[in-house]
Amino acid sequence: MNPLVPRALVVEDDRSWRQILSEILTDFKFEVDVAENFDQAIKQLRADTHRLAVVDLSLSPKDHNNTDGLQVLSAARLIDPYCRTILLTGFATVELAVSALSDFNAFTFLRKESFSRNQFRDIINKILTSAPQYESSDVRIPVDSKLDLSENNPNTGKATIEGKALVVDDDAGWRSIIEELLLDIGYQVRACTSFGEAFSYLRRDRFKLAVIDMSLKGASINISSQYPANQNLEGFQLLEATNNTGVVTIVVSGVASPEDIKRAYSEQSVFAYLEKQTFDKGAFKRIVEEASATPALPTELHTLTDREREVFNLLAQGLTNKEIAEKLYITTNTVKRHLKAIFEKLNVHTRAAATSKAAGEKG
């Protein structure tokens, strides 16, 4: 199983509805599991982590008063707290809708008689870009254990990474999740909602790590003509700020084009780019730990262009101008021009002094 591919569970006793729901979810690149009754649903919940479950209220075709679907919602809260649930039924009442949302923590409630594929797709989009429903314990019930509603307090150890992390996201749910995961790893965390607030923290404090959402809303300060404020690209502006100050940066975002992602890597040297739609807690923690183990480069190195960085890396390996030119398929005069620009940006005058920057030493 690929942990970065979201899974969905369809709990429905009607074959036609299972097919309809599975087709739509498959279009969203979900791996879809299906269950026809309560026992099968519990087995699927124990077997895998699901981002979404669509549950029919009545799971008995011969009993219209059956409400096993509510028990599935209750079990999902305990067994798979990551999972967001949608209750689907042909026997809807206002009281039932309120109960599903308040007592059983369903994301929403849909009536079969007024079911709309477009509405369902909109709901899936909202779930995929909303914060996963992690709880503070966030521990799944083992496959071979019994369903116990009273046990939900595991003891979990924490790593001991020293340093401060900046979390920037305008969604309170995502801020809470990222902050909790970083605290578990051992960071001191400063969380904020906007470009202005984050930029202020970057000016006043030193951070080892930043986790940034690219699609921040609201007004922005235009610190670079390359990223006009009217394009709502506060996230890119923050990447520029963290890059210039040497803060290792991870992007966690729900809205971005392939061009935006390439731009973040090539222009602002982000360490990793994670999509909210396929967010996985374990993968995030592993990436943060890798980022934490990465030595911070001197701030000046972040001002180098991609080509200058290539030349600099070859210089640090001890290659001559001619060898660098051959490696990069450029002329030696071009290499000299790049070296001149590199020396100026690093404020050094010799090849040895420039090379020492690669080891984090003063030239």
Summary of the structure (lengths in Angstrom):
residues: 363
radius of gyration: 25.4
end to end distance: 48.6
largest distance: 85.1
contacts: 1114
relative contact order: 0.07
helix: 47%
strand: 13%
